[in-house]
Amino acid sequence: DTAVSQTPKYLVTQMGNDKSIKCEQNLGHDTMYWYKQDSKKFLKIMFSYNNKELIINETVPNRFSPKSPDKAHLNLHINSLELGDSAVYFCASSQDREQFNEQFFGPGTRLTVL
Amino acid sequence: ILNVEQSPQSLHVQEGDSTNFTCSFPSSNFYALHWYRWETAKSPEALFVMTLNGDEKKKGRISATLNTKEGYSYLYIKGSQPEDSATYLCALNDYKLSFGAGTTVTVRA
């Protein structure tokens, strides 16, 4: 059973389009995250939700809008895609927001904007 | 976002040799230090979470120590095996994870 899953795995789209990436966890965790792996391969936090409530919004352009319909899902919608949005996006979850909890990562979604 | 530096950026180890590498941080203003192992084409997987100065954790041949007073954590791999080849990420948690760039370990058979 996949603990944290993301769809799609690959996404190729044109500049200006709107796209969504979905994330689901079956671990019963309360907290979920979106990370972006930048061009230098750093993993950088974008958003975090705890029990469907936004708790971290790390200066991400407002073209990016996360949505958590329930605590097992955290989707990422991106409007008006730009070339610089091309990256690998990782979803993760943890038992709760406590700092000593390990995070479980999804397989990543490679977004390519042409 | 906290400053996290990892060194070296990459290293090559002969199978059977032991190795270690460093995560350093200028400020100990965080609640926990995490180590993750990231194999190519896979997702990062948690190895250790450490919270206290002097913490030592061990999982099989891999162990880690934390020294918050001097601002570093070491990860040790004893008797390296080809399956240890991966990028090892260090991250500091102050309610969000700030990752270092990682140390990429290649174990040669």
HADDOCK unambig.tbl for C-alpha pairs under 7 A between the chains (distance, minus, plus):
assign (segid A and resid 41 and name CA) (segid B and resid 101 and name CA) 6.94 0.50 0.50
assign (segid A and resid 42 and name CA) (segid B and resid 99 and name CA) 6.90 0.50 0.50
assign (segid A and resid 42 and name CA) (segid B and resid 100 and name CA) 6.98 0.50 0.50
assign (segid A and resid 42 and name CA) (segid B and resid 101 and name CA) 5.49 0.50 0.50
assign (segid A and resid 43 and name CA) (segid B and resid 99 and name CA) 6.15 0.50 0.50
assign (segid A and resid 44 and name CA) (segid B and resid 98 and name CA) 6.96 0.50 0.50
assign (segid A and resid 99 and name CA) (segid B and resid 31 and name CA) 6.15 0.50 0.50
assign (segid A and resid 99 and name CA) (segid B and resid 32 and name CA) 5.94 0.50 0.50
assign (segid A and resid 99 and name CA) (segid B and resid 93 and name CA) 5.69 0.50 0.50
assign (segid A and resid 99 and name CA) (segid B and resid 94 and name CA) 6.66 0.50 0.50
assign (segid A and resid 99 and name CA) (segid B and resid 95 and name CA) 5.70 0.50 0.50
assign (segid A and resid 100 and name CA) (segid B and resid 32 and name CA) 5.69 0.50 0.50
assign (segid A and resid 100 and name CA) (segid B and resid 49 and name CA) 6.12 0.50 0.50
assign (segid A and resid 102 and name CA) (segid B and resid 46 and name CA) 6.04 0.50 0.50
assign (segid A and resid 102 and name CA) (segid B and resid 49 and name CA) 6.74 0.50 0.50
assign (segid A and resid 103 and name CA) (segid B and resid 46 and name CA) 6.80 0.50 0.50
assign (segid A and resid 104 and name CA) (segid B and resid 45 and name CA) 6.66 0.50 0.50
assign (segid A and resid 105 and name CA) (segid B and resid 43 and name CA) 5.80 0.50 0.50
assign (segid A and resid 105 and name CA) (segid B and resid 44 and name CA) 6.12 0.50 0.50
assign (segid A and resid 106 and name CA) (segid B and resid 43 and name CA) 6.16 0.50 0.50
assign (segid A and resid 107 and name CA) (segid B and resid 42 and name CA) 6.20 0.50 0.50
assign (segid A and resid 107 and name CA) (segid B and resid 43 and name CA) 5.17 0.50 0.50
